[in-house]
């Protein structure tokens, strides 16, 4: 997992985004047991409290399920995963559209450019 942090957002939000991406891309498949807070914090070189905050946020979103003493697992609920994927893709589309608009392109013109990449 890529644990590179920038100064533009709080670290816990960047951790949430990184783990969310790992879940949505299948790097962390449904039902997989997630490493412990301490293990993940050591990997990311962050305070365990920061990692705990990020994992709690992912639980709140429904992507992680707390198992008490047995740790957390990735949700197996396909509707939750599907909704999270849709939301992430919509955010990405908005981000791309905003960047294209800086160059004066409409979303339709941007779509044509993107479609041309398929060829």
N, C-alpha and C positions, 0 to 999 in steps of 0.2 A: 504494500500500500504506500502511496506517495504522501509523505508527511511533511510537505513544505508549506510553511505558513508565511503570510505577508502581513503588513501592517494595516491593510485596508478594512478588515473586519475583525471582531473579537475571535480569538483562537478557538473557543468552543464552537462557534458557528462554522468555522472552517473544518473542524473535526466532524461536525454533523454532516456537512456537505460531502466530505470524503467518504465517510462510512455509508451515507445514503447512496452515493454513487456505486460503492462496492456491492451494496444490496441490489440495486436496480439493474446493474450490469451482470449479476450472477456470480461475481467474485465471492460473495457471501450468499450462497443459495438458500432457498426457503428451508427452514428447520435446522439450519446449521447453528451449532453452539458458538457463540461469540467469545473470543478470549476475555479474560477477566479485566476489570478496570485497571488493576496494577500492571498487567502484562501489556495492555494497549497503551497505557500512559508511558511505560518504559520504552516501547517501540517508537512512540511519537515524541518522546522526550518532553513531556508536559507533566504538570502536577496532576496527581490522581483525582483531585477535586474537579479540575477542568474536564478531565475525561468523563467523570461521573456525571457532570452537568450535561455533556453532549449526549451520553447514552440515555439519560433520563428524557431528554428532548426527543430522541428517536423512539423511545417507548411511548411518549405522549402522542407522537405521530402515528403510532401503531405498527411501525416497521420492526421494532424489537419487542419481544415478549419477555417480561421478567419471570424468572423461575425460582425466586427466593434464593435459597442456598445453592441451588443447582446452576445458577447463572442465567444469562440471557440467551435467547435464541432468536433467529430471524423468523418473522411471522410466516406462516404457511398459508395465510388467507390471500388467495389470488386477487380478490377484489381490492384489498388494501394495497397490494403491490401494483396492480394495474392503475389504480387512482394516483398513486405516487409517481409512477412512470409518466402518466398523462400530464400531471402537474409540472414535473421536471421538464418535459418536452415543450410545454406551453411557455414556461419561463425562458427556455433556451431560444424559442422562436421569437419571443418579445425582445430579448437581448440582441439577437441577430438583426431584427427589423430596425431597432434603434440605431444600430451601427450602420446599416445600409442607408437610413434616412439622413445620417450625417453627410453622405455623399449625394443627397438629393434624390435617392431612388425610392420609388413607391414599393410597397410590399409585393405588388404584382411584378414589377421589374426585378426585384430581388429573387422572387420565385423563379423567374425565367433564367436568371443567372445560375441558380442552384440546380435547376433542371438540366441545364447545359453540362453540368459536371457529370451527369449520368451517362452522357454520350461518349 
